[in-house]
Amino acid sequence: MKKRIFKTNIRHGNNMSFREIRDMAKGNPGAFVQTITDAAEKGQLRFSDIPDLKELYRYTADVLVPVNMTDISGAERAIKASAFPILTGTLAIAGIQEAYDAVPSIGQDLVTEMDDNKKITTLVNLETLDKEVDEVKELDDFPEVGVTEDYVEIRHKRNGRKLTISAEAIEENDAPNIIARINKLGEIMGEWEEEQTLQRVTDHYGSGSAPTEPYAYRPSGTGTQLYNATANNPGTRAPSGTRVTSNALEDETDIDNARTVLAAMKNGRGKRIFIPWSDVYCLVPYAVVGKASKVFNSEYVPGVENEMSNYGPVGRWHIPPERLLTTPKLDDLSTSAWYLGAFKRQFVRKWKLRVEYVTLGQDTQAYLNSRVAFQARIAWDMEVGATDYVYVVQNLSATTAPVDE
């Protein structure tokens, strides 16, 4: 059955009727707001569809329509605002969202998402303290399983950008420049989100050549180096450490070295943990993705006659293309360091404030001060942190950690 598409009765492009828009806004203001919102959300109406901003302003600036605003307490307030910023602001937000969604990213594959409105989120790890009793004799009391609490902190990082469109830009119908700035706003947000996520997953600052804030791993609230080549660091559950030095990604032996360190990781009882290989991802910089692809796509071990590769297409430890992650942005942090592990089991991306879009129009103080026709603002508060240290291994080509440049 063919999918039915509902469209606004406001005509687009050169056929757009400003009088229809004005009549709808005046005759049925509530329906006007809903129609514009629905059309923008469905991609049926965009800023580029407006043929003449100056004419739109002339027809809608003096028409008031009802909108709901959420105040700082979370309560909704009904106010009236000019139809012009409501229309242009809604279309600007749609453009920002579209540009944000278009930014390529792999960050979502490396973290588990969560929402928490606190500045500092405390995540408790419950470590089982077994008595290691092999057998309970008849009539003997069953030993109590103790529980000790240790925790990690996930902090927050507030960010945002603002776009201001002057009345002069509207009067001069400077739509191409306005659209370009709208697109850039969404692109900037998408870029920052991806870059911050990669910095934390690699613990670029905390595990760099000179460890410093911000640390990705904060046990008991203390910033701690996440990737360390020293035994029993950052804790005793990593007997071989969490970093493998002199392990450039060249062939299957390098994957073996990283996998051996992962296999040595322990749980709270001091027993080895089992990480299903289906949960394991390989994160590599763009500079070495070609070598990584050869390792995971070679059916046989290079240079060895008729020996099947454990990491090839039919190998026991094969990593398919969707779990071999790369981005040129990783090369800004290091062109050789690569990572192997179950990232989503170790890293959390906490949103204190999901992406928030706000627009204001010419009926505000800004218009009185400097003839601002409308403003669009995006804001977000997000941080990425490690909840543990036993699920991901960092691999260096030599012995020197990435340098913060």
LINLIN-V189962 format. One record per residue. N is the residue number from 0. RES is the residue in three letters. PSI is psi in radians with two decimals (999 if undefined). NEAR is the number of other C-alpha atoms within 12 Angstrom. D_CENTER is the distance of its C-alpha to the mean C-alpha in Angstrom with 2 decimals. Layout:
# LINLIN-V189962
n->[N/N]
res->[RES/RES]
psi->[PSI/PSI]
near->[NEAR/NEAR]
d_center->[D_CENTER/D_CENTER]
This chain:
# LINLIN-V189962
n->[0/1/2/3/4/5/6/7/8/9/10/11/12/13/14/15/16/17/18/19/20/21/22/23/24/25/26/27/28/29/30/31/32/33/34/35/36/37/38/39/40/41/42/43/44/45/46/47/48/49/50/51/52/53/54/55/56/57/58/59/60/61/62/63/64/65/66/67/68/69/70/71/72/73/74/75/76/77/78/79/80/81/82/83/84/85/86/87/88/89/90/91/92/93/94/95/96/97/98/99/100/101/102/103/104/105/106/107/108/109/110/111/112/113/114/115/116/117/118/119/120/121/122/123/124/125/126/127/128/129/130/131/132/133/134/135/136/137/138/139/140/141/142/143/144/145/146/147/148/149/150/151/152/153/154/155/156/157/158/159/160/161/162/163/164/165/166/167/168/169/170/171/172/173/174/175/176/177/178/179/180/181/182/183/184/185/186/187/188/189/190/191/192/193/194/195/196/197/198/199/200/201/202/203/204/205/206/207/208/209/210/211/212/213/214/215/216/217/218/219/220/221/222/223/224/225/226/227/228/229/230/231/232/233/234/235/236/237/238/239/240/241/242/243/244/245/246/247/248/249/250/251/252/253/254/255/256/257/258/259/260/261/262/263/264/265/266/267/268/269/270/271/272/273/274/275/276/277/278/279/280/281/282/283/284/285/286/287/288/289/290/291/292/293/294/295/296/297/298/299/300/301/302/303/304/305/306/307/308/309/310/311/312/313/314/315/316/317/318/319/320/321/322/323/324/325/326/327/328/329/330/331/332/333/334/335/336/337/338/339/340/341/342/343/344/345/346/347/348/349/350/351/352/353/354/355/356/357/358/359/360/361/362/363/364/365/366/367/368/369/370/371/372/373/374/375/376/377/378/379/380/381/382/383/384/385/386/387/388/389/390/391/392/393/394/395/396/397/398/399/400/401/402/403/404]
res->[MET/LYS/LYS/ARG/ILE/PHE/LYS/THR/ASN/ILE/ARG/HIS/GLY/ASN/ASN/MET/SER/PHE/ARG/GLU/ILE/ARG/ASP/MET/ALA/LYS/GLY/ASN/PRO/GLY/ALA/PHE/VAL/GLN/THR/ILE/THR/ASP/ALA/ALA/GLU/LYS/GLY/GLN/LEU/ARG/PHE/SER/ASP/ILE/PRO/ASP/LEU/LYS/GLU/LEU/TYR/ARG/TYR/THR/ALA/ASP/VAL/LEU/VAL/PRO/VAL/ASN/MET/THR/ASP/ILE/SER/GLY/ALA/GLU/ARG/ALA/ILE/LYS/ALA/SER/ALA/PHE/PRO/ILE/LEU/THR/GLY/THR/LEU/ALA/ILE/ALA/GLY/ILE/GLN/GLU/ALA/TYR/ASP/ALA/VAL/PRO/SER/ILE/GLY/GLN/ASP/LEU/VAL/THR/GLU/MET/ASP/ASP/ASN/LYS/LYS/ILE/THR/THR/LEU/VAL/ASN/LEU/GLU/THR/LEU/ASP/LYS/GLU/VAL/ASP/GLU/VAL/LYS/GLU/LEU/ASP/ASP/PHE/PRO/GLU/VAL/GLY/VAL/THR/GLU/ASP/TYR/VAL/GLU/ILE/ARG/HIS/LYS/ARG/ASN/GLY/ARG/LYS/LEU/THR/ILE/SER/ALA/GLU/ALA/ILE/GLU/GLU/ASN/ASP/ALA/PRO/ASN/ILE/ILE/ALA/ARG/ILE/ASN/LYS/LEU/GLY/GLU/ILE/MET/GLY/GLU/TRP/GLU/GLU/GLU/GLN/THR/LEU/GLN/ARG/VAL/THR/ASP/HIS/TYR/GLY/SER/GLY/SER/ALA/PRO/THR/GLU/PRO/TYR/ALA/TYR/ARG/PRO/SER/GLY/THR/GLY/THR/GLN/LEU/TYR/ASN/ALA/THR/ALA/ASN/ASN/PRO/GLY/THR/ARG/ALA/PRO/SER/GLY/THR/ARG/VAL/THR/SER/ASN/ALA/LEU/GLU/ASP/GLU/THR/ASP/ILE/ASP/ASN/ALA/ARG/THR/VAL/LEU/ALA/ALA/MET/LYS/ASN/GLY/ARG/GLY/LYS/ARG/ILE/PHE/ILE/PRO/TRP/SER/ASP/VAL/TYR/CYS/LEU/VAL/PRO/TYR/ALA/VAL/VAL/GLY/LYS/ALA/SER/LYS/VAL/PHE/ASN/SER/GLU/TYR/VAL/PRO/GLY/VAL/GLU/ASN/GLU/MET/SER/ASN/TYR/GLY/PRO/VAL/GLY/ARG/TRP/HIS/ILE/PRO/PRO/GLU/ARG/LEU/LEU/THR/THR/PRO/LYS/LEU/ASP/ASP/LEU/SER/THR/SER/ALA/TRP/TYR/LEU/GLY/ALA/PHE/LYS/ARG/GLN/PHE/VAL/ARG/LYS/TRP/LYS/LEU/ARG/VAL/GLU/TYR/VAL/THR/LEU/GLY/GLN/ASP/THR/GLN/ALA/TYR/LEU/ASN/SER/ARG/VAL/ALA/PHE/GLN/ALA/ARG/ILE/ALA/TRP/ASP/MET/GLU/VAL/GLY/ALA/THR/ASP/TYR/VAL/TYR/VAL/VAL/GLN/ASN/LEU/SER/ALA/THR/THR/ALA/PRO/VAL/ASP/GLU]
psi->[2.32/2.33/2.31/2.34/2.14/2.30/2.65/2.63/0.07/2.11/2.60/2.99/-2.45/-0.28/0.03/2.27/1.91/-0.52/-0.68/-0.74/-0.78/-0.78/-0.70/-0.76/-0.65/-0.73/-0.64/1.31/-0.68/-0.78/-0.59/-0.87/-0.77/-0.71/-0.79/-0.76/-0.81/-0.75/-0.67/-0.75/-0.57/0.00/0.27/-0.24/2.23/2.85/-0.64/-0.23/-0.21/1.98/-0.45/1.80/-0.64/-0.74/-0.71/-0.73/-0.77/-0.63/-0.43/-0.20/-0.58/0.12/2.15/2.37/2.67/2.40/2.76/2.36/2.49/2.15/-3.10/-0.39/-0.12/-0.07/2.57/2.39/2.38/2.18/2.99/2.39/2.84/2.47/-0.47/-0.95/-0.48/-0.80/-0.96/-0.64/-0.72/-0.73/-0.59/-0.77/-0.73/-0.69/-0.69/-0.79/-0.74/-0.76/-0.66/-0.79/-0.44/-0.19/2.10/2.44/2.65/-0.08/-0.64/-0.35/-0.07/-0.10/2.80/2.19/2.51/2.75/2.34/2.18/0.12/2.59/-0.70/2.04/2.28/2.09/2.08/2.30/2.11/1.90/2.08/2.26/1.59/2.53/-0.07/0.65/2.13/-0.51/2.46/2.03/2.73/2.35/-0.11/2.62/2.46/2.34/2.52/2.39/2.02/2.82/2.25/2.53/2.21/2.73/2.84/2.69/2.42/2.08/-2.80/2.86/1.93/2.41/2.95/2.98/2.76/2.53/2.21/2.19/2.13/2.79/-0.58/-0.69/-0.62/-0.79/-0.58/0.06/0.82/0.97/-0.76/-0.73/-0.68/-0.78/-0.72/-0.70/-0.63/-0.83/-0.69/-0.60/-0.81/-0.66/-0.73/-0.78/-0.80/-0.69/-0.79/-0.73/-0.79/-0.78/-0.74/-0.71/-0.77/-0.66/-0.67/-0.71/-0.59/-0.04/0.90/-0.67/-0.82/-0.47/0.37/-3.05/-0.43/1.47/2.32/3.01/2.65/2.33/2.48/-0.47/2.13/1.28/2.31/0.44/0.02/2.16/2.18/2.43/2.15/-0.76/2.10/2.35/-0.13/2.43/2.50/0.52/2.43/0.09/2.98/-0.22/-0.02/1.32/-0.43/0.25/-2.98/0.17/2.37/2.05/2.83/0.82/0.97/2.54/1.69/-0.73/-3.02/-0.38/-0.52/-0.65/-0.71/-0.76/-0.76/-0.71/-0.59/-0.69/-0.73/-0.71/-0.30/-0.18/2.59/2.79/-3.00/-0.32/0.01/0.23/2.63/2.49/2.76/2.09/1.92/2.33/-0.42/-0.27/-0.13/2.32/2.69/2.09/2.10/2.60/2.79/-0.53/-0.42/0.18/-0.50/-0.76/-0.72/-0.72/-0.67/-0.73/-0.78/-0.07/0.03/2.07/-0.55/2.75/2.12/2.33/-0.06/2.13/2.19/0.41/2.04/2.46/2.32/-0.32/0.04/-3.11/-0.52/0.21/2.76/-0.54/0.53/2.45/1.99/2.87/-0.63/-0.26/0.13/1.76/2.42/2.73/2.49/-0.40/-0.49/-0.50/-0.36/-0.38/-0.71/2.44/0.03/-0.49/2.34/2.90/2.53/2.28/-3.08/1.44/-0.76/-0.37/-0.18/-0.47/2.39/2.37/1.88/2.28/1.90/-0.60/1.99/2.88/2.14/2.29/2.33/2.46/2.60/2.67/-2.87/-0.08/0.61/3.02/-0.57/-0.62/-0.67/-0.71/-0.79/0.44/0.84/2.11/-0.82/2.76/2.56/2.40/2.38/2.52/2.63/2.76/1.84/2.49/2.65/2.35/2.79/2.33/-0.18/-3.09/0.17/0.14/-0.20/2.40/2.34/2.44/2.23/2.58/-0.46/-2.35/-0.12/2.26/2.74/2.51/2.36/1.98/999]
near->[3/4/5/6/11/14/19/26/20/29/22/26/18/13/15/24/23/30/21/22/35/31/21/28/34/24/17/20/27/24/22/34/36/23/28/39/28/25/29/34/24/19/25/26/31/36/37/30/29/34/24/28/36/25/22/33/35/21/26/34/32/21/30/31/31/23/27/19/19/15/11/8/8/9/10/12/14/14/17/25/31/36/41/43/43/44/46/45/39/39/40/48/42/37/36/43/31/27/25/27/22/18/25/20/27/31/35/26/29/40/32/25/25/24/24/23/22/20/20/26/31/26/27/20/21/19/20/19/19/19/16/16/14/9/12/13/10/7/7/9/10/15/15/13/15/15/16/15/17/21/23/31/33/41/37/30/28/25/25/26/27/27/34/33/37/30/30/21/23/32/20/18/23/23/28/20/20/35/32/20/28/39/32/28/36/38/27/28/38/34/24/30/38/33/31/38/38/43/35/42/52/55/48/37/32/33/38/34/22/19/24/21/22/33/35/44/43/35/30/21/23/22/26/32/37/45/47/38/31/21/20/24/24/31/28/24/29/36/28/32/35/45/47/37/31/23/30/32/39/27/29/34/20/28/38/26/29/37/38/25/39/37/30/29/36/28/27/25/21/21/19/21/19/20/28/17/24/19/26/34/36/43/46/39/33/25/25/31/30/21/24/37/33/27/36/36/29/29/25/23/23/22/12/11/10/11/15/24/29/26/33/28/22/17/22/17/27/33/33/27/21/18/27/34/35/34/27/24/29/36/26/23/34/36/27/36/43/49/48/45/45/33/44/32/27/34/42/38/41/37/32/28/25/26/27/26/31/31/36/35/38/34/27/20/15/19/21/15/13/16/22/27/38/42/37/37/31/35/30/28/30/38/46/46/50/49/40/45/45/45/44/46/47/50/44/37/24/19/22/23/34/33/23/22/11]
d_center->[36.20/34.77/31.81/32.97/31.14/31.87/32.16/33.02/36.64/35.71/36.47/34.07/34.68/38.27/39.49/37.50/40.02/39.42/42.37/40.80/37.69/39.95/42.13/39.26/37.77/41.24/42.55/39.59/36.90/34.85/34.88/33.98/30.70/29.81/30.90/28.86/25.70/26.26/27.09/23.98/21.67/23.60/23.47/27.23/27.39/25.67/26.55/28.25/30.61/32.32/35.38/36.59/34.61/37.84/39.56/36.67/36.84/40.61/40.47/37.73/37.59/40.35/39.26/37.64/35.38/34.02/30.36/28.71/26.82/25.15/26.55/25.32/26.95/25.00/28.20/28.49/31.12/32.82/33.65/35.02/33.56/34.63/33.81/32.86/29.67/28.74/29.07/27.61/24.80/23.81/23.89/21.95/19.10/19.25/19.18/16.17/14.24/15.71/14.82/11.12/11.17/13.25/10.99/10.91/7.92/8.21/5.17/5.39/8.94/8.92/7.96/9.63/8.26/10.89/12.40/15.04/16.76/18.33/17.82/18.41/17.55/20.07/19.54/22.95/23.81/27.16/29.14/32.18/35.38/37.72/41.38/41.55/44.66/45.61/48.00/49.17/52.95/54.71/55.19/52.90/50.14/46.65/44.62/41.98/38.36/37.03/33.52/32.15/29.04/26.64/23.27/20.14/18.47/14.87/15.11/13.40/12.77/13.85/13.42/14.55/16.94/20.18/22.25/26.02/28.47/32.10/35.06/36.46/33.59/34.32/38.06/37.68/35.48/32.90/30.47/29.19/28.10/26.51/24.55/23.38/22.17/20.38/18.53/17.72/16.21/13.49/13.09/12.84/9.98/7.95/9.38/8.79/5.03/5.58/8.71/8.08/6.09/9.11/11.49/11.09/11.20/14.23/15.43/16.50/18.41/19.56/20.84/21.98/25.66/26.07/23.73/22.56/20.04/17.17/17.47/14.76/17.62/19.80/22.52/24.78/22.89/23.98/21.77/22.60/22.22/20.12/21.55/25.33/28.18/30.69/31.86/30.77/27.89/25.67/27.72/30.60/28.54/27.62/31.23/30.36/27.53/23.95/24.59/26.94/28.70/30.63/28.62/27.56/26.39/29.71/30.92/30.75/32.26/29.13/27.08/29.96/29.72/26.06/26.78/29.81/27.87/25.43/28.56/30.07/27.43/28.97/28.40/29.91/33.30/33.37/33.14/31.02/27.88/27.27/23.92/24.25/23.80/21.98/19.04/19.12/16.93/18.02/15.69/17.84/18.01/19.33/22.70/23.45/21.85/25.38/26.90/24.37/25.05/28.76/28.55/26.83/28.99/32.32/34.52/36.91/36.69/37.47/40.96/42.04/44.27/43.29/40.78/37.82/34.40/32.54/29.26/30.59/30.11/32.51/31.89/31.11/27.97/26.68/22.97/22.50/20.63/17.62/17.16/17.88/14.63/14.99/13.93/16.18/13.64/14.41/18.00/17.54/17.22/19.88/21.63/23.03/21.09/19.62/18.28/19.41/18.57/16.95/13.48/12.42/15.68/15.01/11.50/10.03/6.93/9.26/9.36/12.81/12.59/10.51/10.80/14.59/16.99/20.57/23.60/27.06/30.26/33.62/35.06/33.35/34.52/32.59/34.88/37.90/36.93/35.84/35.91/32.20/32.10/28.60/25.31/21.71/19.07/15.34/14.04/11.13/11.21/8.37/9.08/8.64/12.09/14.45/16.64/19.15/20.36/22.14/19.70/18.52/20.99/20.69/23.35/25.03/27.54/29.91/30.01/28.27/24.69/22.38/23.50/21.50/22.72]
